[in-house]
Amino acid sequence: MKYLMLICTDGVSTPEIAATMQEHVPSWAEEMKGRGVRRFGLALEGLGSARTVRVRGGETLIADGPFVESKEFIGGLNVIDCENLDEAIEVAAKHPVSWHFTIEVRPFIDYAQQPGCAPESDPVDIDPSSARYLLMMCLDGIPEAPEVEERIMRDSVAWREQVQASGDYVYGHPIQHANTATSVRVRDGKTLLTDGPFTESKEFLGGFAILSCETQEDAIALAAKHPLARFHMIEVRPFFNHGRNG
């Protein structure tokens, strides 16, 4: 089963933390790749590069910054393929970020349960250099009428097909509700688990898409065409160095 592993940080580092990351992140990535667990992973640019997109009344509204105001923010992601949640937690607890900050683990939605959704390619086949921008689909947890939700799903499938046809789509997936999230921290050698996402907020991540657009303006334009932008919001953030592992 695939899980999204969100690397969460408050952006405050020390020489000790920086040295730990430099020493242990590559070895963690290599170990998890060797185990066949880590399928894909990249770091994101900082908060200053984030743009949040909404469409209201046909007008595209762009705000600087991430989708939720919090001292902690998403600094990168990994797609991992684990036998169960226990293994996903074990994998997250070995990542050095969990020793100082937080890692959120959230299961993917099974496409077999989503009518009209064709399976994605295996993320291990992604060329990291093609991953330029991340679209984070941000929901407020308030459902629309059932017929509206069905239309959003159909339109989301159509959006994905259109972006695939344009050659700008790399990979993406919906993830399960925030109430399925597990936040992982390791302190003094003990793994500490909290039910729920890394930050308390009515807004939460509902899915993601990776794009290969040349510019952030292009990625924002595609985000504005996504049906969720009309009801919720989408954060657009570039990957660090457009494809450097993290």
SVG drawing of the C-alpha trace seen along z (x, -y; Angstrom):
<svg xmlns="http://www.w3.org/2000/svg" viewBox="-26 -38 53 44">
<polyline fill="none" stroke="black" stroke-width="0.4" points="0.0,0.0 1.3,-3.4 1.6,-6.3 2.5,-9.9 5.2,-10.8 5.2,-14.6 8.5,-16.1 7.4,-18.9 9.7,-21.5 9.5,-24.9 12.4,-26.1 14.6,-26.7 17.9,-24.8 21.2,-24.6 24.6,-23.5 23.9,-20.2 20.6,-19.6 22.1,-20.6 25.0,-18.1 22.6,-15.4 20.5,-15.9 23.5,-15.9 24.9,-12.8 21.7,-10.7 19.2,-11.7 21.2,-10.1 21.7,-6.9 18.0,-6.8 17.1,-7.2 19.5,-4.6 18.3,-2.1 14.6,-2.6 15.3,-2.4 17.2,0.9 14.2,2.3 11.9,1.3 10.0,-1.0 10.9,-4.5 9.3,-5.0 9.9,-8.8 11.0,-11.7 11.9,-15.4 12.5,-18.5 10.5,-21.7 11.6,-25.3 10.9,-27.4 7.7,-29.2 8.7,-32.3 8.1,-30.4 4.6,-29.2 1.5,-30.6 -2.0,-29.7 -4.6,-29.7 -8.4,-30.1 -11.0,-30.8 -14.1,-32.7 -16.7,-34.0 -14.5,-33.2 -11.6,-35.3 -8.2,-33.8 -7.0,-34.9 -3.4,-34.3 -2.0,-34.7 1.7,-34.6 2.4,-31.8 1.2,-28.3 -2.4,-27.1 -2.3,-27.1 -0.7,-29.6 1.5,-27.6 5.0,-27.7 5.4,-24.2 5.2,-23.7 5.7,-21.0 9.3,-20.9 9.3,-17.9 7.6,-14.6 8.2,-10.9 6.0,-8.3 6.6,-5.0 5.1,-1.5 4.7,0.4 3.0,3.6 0.9,1.6 0.8,-1.5 3.2,0.0 5.9,0.4 5.2,-3.1 5.7,-4.5 8.9,-2.5 10.2,-4.0 9.2,-7.5 10.8,-7.2 14.1,-6.3 14.1,-9.5 16.3,-12.1 13.6,-14.8 11.5,-12.9 14.4,-13.2 14.0,-17.0 10.7,-17.9 7.6,-15.9 6.7,-13.5 3.1,-13.0 2.1,-9.7 -1.1,-9.4 -2.4,-6.5 -3.3,-6.9 -6.9,-6.5 -7.3,-3.3 -8.1,-4.2 -10.2,-1.1 -12.7,-2.9 -12.8,-5.9 -15.0,-5.4 -13.5,-6.7 -10.0,-7.0 -7.3,-5.2 -4.3,-4.0 -1.2,-6.1 2.2,-4.9 4.6,-3.7 6.3,-6.7 9.6,-4.9 9.7,-5.5 9.5,-9.3 12.5,-11.2 13.3,-13.6 14.5,-16.3 10.9,-16.4 9.4,-17.3 9.4,-21.0 6.3,-22.1 4.0,-20.5 0.3,-21.3 -1.1,-20.6 -4.9,-20.2 -6.1,-21.8 -9.6,-21.1 -11.5,-22.7 -13.3,-19.5 -16.7,-20.9 -18.3,-18.6 -20.4,-20.1 -23.7,-18.6 -23.3,-15.0 -24.0,-16.0 -21.4,-18.7 -18.8,-16.3 -19.5,-13.9 -19.0,-16.7 -15.7,-17.7 -14.5,-14.1 -15.5,-13.9 -13.9,-17.3 -10.7,-16.3 -10.3,-13.3 -10.9,-15.4 -8.3,-18.0 -5.7,-15.2 -6.3,-13.8 -6.0,-17.3 -2.7,-18.0 -1.4,-14.6 -2.2,-15.4 -0.3,-18.6 2.8,-16.8 2.9,-18.8 1.7,-16.1 4.2,-13.9 2.4,-12.2 -0.3,-12.7 -2.7,-11.0 -5.5,-11.7 -4.8,-10.8 -7.2,-9.7 -8.9,-12.1 -6.9,-14.0 -8.4,-11.7 -6.3,-8.9 -3.0,-10.8 -0.4,-9.8 2.3,-12.3 5.6,-10.8 8.3,-12.3 11.3,-10.6 12.6,-12.1 15.3,-10.5 15.1,-7.4 11.3,-6.9 8.8,-7.0 6.0,-9.3 2.7,-9.1 -0.1,-11.5 -3.4,-10.9 -4.0,-13.5 -2.0,-15.8 1.1,-17.7 -0.8,-20.9 -4.2,-21.6 -6.2,-23.5 -9.6,-23.1 -7.6,-23.0 -5.8,-19.9 -4.1,-18.2 -6.4,-16.1 -4.1,-15.1 -1.2,-16.3 0.0,-16.6 3.5,-17.0 4.0,-19.1 6.8,-19.7 5.9,-23.3 8.6,-25.6 7.5,-28.5 5.5,-28.9 3.1,-31.1 2.3,-28.1 1.8,-25.9 -0.5,-28.5 -2.5,-28.7 -3.1,-24.9 -3.9,-25.0 -6.6,-27.6 -8.2,-25.2 -8.5,-22.4 -12.1,-22.1 -10.9,-22.1 -9.7,-25.7 -13.3,-26.8 -14.3,-25.4 -11.2,-25.1 -7.6,-26.1 -4.4,-24.8 -0.9,-25.6 1.8,-25.8 5.4,-25.4 8.6,-24.6 10.7,-21.6 14.2,-22.4 16.5,-22.9 13.7,-21.4 14.5,-17.8 17.1,-17.5 16.5,-14.6 15.3,-15.3"/>
</svg>
